[in-house]
């Protein structure tokens, strides 16, 4: 799967945050047998997989740039690396 170069380092962190969101939803899901969580997982996973599949299309380059700029602003400007850890200062 071809992913945009600037977004690739952020993918593990984004997938971790997706997982944490699902877990939080599950914790508060009062539906019988957590049916709402299962539905959320099934539908959102389809969206994530489609997004990743189409991420390499050149027509989406403007969106890649915006997303990378946003992620840089959140992580790099805060002194974090793309994985969310502290940057080592030489």
C-alpha positions as CSV (number, residue, x, y, z in Angstrom):
1,X,0.0,0.0,0.0
2,X,1.5,3.3,-1.0
3,X,1.1,6.0,1.6
4,X,2.1,9.7,1.4
5,X,5.6,10.3,2.6
6,X,4.8,13.1,5.0
7,X,1.9,11.2,6.6
8,X,3.5,7.8,6.9
9,X,5.4,8.5,10.2
10,X,2.1,9.5,11.8
11,X,0.1,6.4,10.8
12,X,1.0,4.3,13.9
13,X,-0.1,7.1,16.3
14,X,-3.3,7.8,14.3
15,X,-4.2,4.1,14.4
16,X,-3.5,4.0,18.1
17,X,-5.8,7.0,18.7
18,X,-8.5,5.3,16.6
19,X,-8.1,2.2,18.8
20,X,-8.3,4.3,22.0
21,X,-11.5,5.9,20.7
22,X,-13.1,2.6,20.1
23,X,-12.1,1.4,23.6
24,X,-13.5,4.5,25.2
25,X,-16.8,4.1,23.3
26,X,-16.9,0.4,24.4
27,X,-16.4,1.3,28.0
28,X,-19.5,3.6,28.0
29,X,-21.6,1.5,25.6
30,X,-24.7,0.5,27.5
31,X,-26.3,-1.3,24.6
32,X,-27.0,-5.1,24.9
33,X,-23.8,-7.0,24.2
34,X,-22.2,-3.8,23.1
35,X,-24.0,-3.8,19.8
36,X,-23.3,-0.1,19.2
37,X,-19.6,-0.7,19.6
38,X,-19.6,-3.6,17.2
39,X,-21.4,-1.4,14.6
40,X,-19.1,1.5,15.1
41,X,-16.1,-0.8,14.7
42,X,-17.4,-2.5,11.6
43,X,-18.3,0.8,9.8
44,X,-15.3,2.8,10.9
45,X,-12.9,0.1,10.0
46,X,-14.3,0.1,6.5
47,X,-13.7,3.8,6.3
48,X,-10.1,3.6,7.6
49,X,-9.3,0.8,5.1
50,X,-10.8,2.8,2.2
51,X,-9.0,5.9,3.3
52,X,-5.7,4.1,3.4
53,X,-6.3,2.4,0.1
54,X,-7.0,5.7,-1.7
55,X,-4.4,7.7,0.2
56,X,-1.8,7.2,-2.5
57,X,-3.9,8.8,-5.3
58,X,-2.2,11.9,-6.6
59,X,-5.5,13.8,-6.8
60,X,-5.6,13.8,-3.0
61,X,-2.2,15.6,-2.7
62,X,-3.8,18.8,-1.4
63,X,-5.5,16.9,1.4
64,X,-2.2,15.1,2.2
65,X,-0.5,18.5,2.6
66,X,-3.2,19.9,4.8
67,X,-3.3,16.7,7.0
68,X,0.5,16.7,7.3
69,X,0.6,20.4,8.2
70,X,-2.0,19.8,10.8
71,X,-0.1,16.8,12.3
72,X,3.1,18.7,12.2
73,X,1.5,21.6,14.1
74,X,0.1,19.2,16.8
75,X,3.3,17.1,17.3
76,X,6.4,18.8,16.0
77,X,5.5,22.3,17.3
78,X,4.9,20.7,20.7
79,X,8.4,19.2,20.7
80,X,7.2,15.7,20.0
81,X,8.3,13.4,17.2
82,X,5.8,11.9,14.8
83,X,5.2,9.0,17.2
84,X,4.3,11.4,20.0
85,X,7.5,10.9,22.0
86,X,9.8,13.6,23.2
87,X,12.4,14.7,20.6
88,X,15.9,14.1,21.7
89,X,17.8,17.4,21.9
90,X,21.4,17.2,20.8
